[in-house]
């Protein structure tokens, strides 16, 4: 897995490789990533005044398309 340098905008390359590399993704890291996505989207729903229930259905739809690690 090639990791880009964080300082030179390589964080995007790092996360692309992170999501593609099934051997490097552990259950805890995957769960933390999903929690972070959910928290950011629910915070955005609260700030924008949208229904949180609708936002969580969008989160579930988005998360169902993420690559899953082999455990």
N, C-alpha and C positions, 0 to 999 in steps of 0.2 A: 504494500500500500504506500503510495507516494503522498507525503504530507507537504503541502505548500507552506511557505513562511507566513506567519500570521501578520507580520508588519507590512508586507507588500501586497496586501489584498488576497493572500492565499487562503484565508479562512474559508472562502467559498469552495475552493478546490479541496481543502481538508474535509469539509462536511460532505461533499460529493463522494469522495473516497470512503469516508466513514460509513455512509449509508450503503455503498456498494459492497463493502468488504464484510461478508457474513461472519468470517472467523473473528474479526475484531470487535464485533458488536455483541456485547453481553446483555443479558436481560435487564440489569439495573440501568445501564446506560440508555437502553431503548425506552424503558419506562420513564426515565428522567426527561428524555427528549419529548415524549408524548405529553408529559405533565407540563412542560414548558410551553409547548404549542397551545395546549388547552387553556392555561392561565393567561397567556397573552391574548388569545381570542376572546375569552370571557371578559377580560378587562376592557377590551375594545368594545364589546357589546354593551357593557355598563356605561362606558363613557359616551357612546353614541346613542344611548337610550333605546337600543333595540331589545327585542325579547331574548332573554338568555336561553330559553328553550330552543328557539330557532337556531341560535348560534351554536349550541351544543350539538344539534343535529348536523350542522355543517362541519363541526370538528370531527364528529364520528365518520362522516363521509370522507373527509380529507385523510383521516388516520387509516381508513380501510384501504387507501391506495398506497400507503407507505410500504416500502419493502420490509419484510419481517425476517428477523434473524433465525437461523437454524439453532435450536437449543437442544 
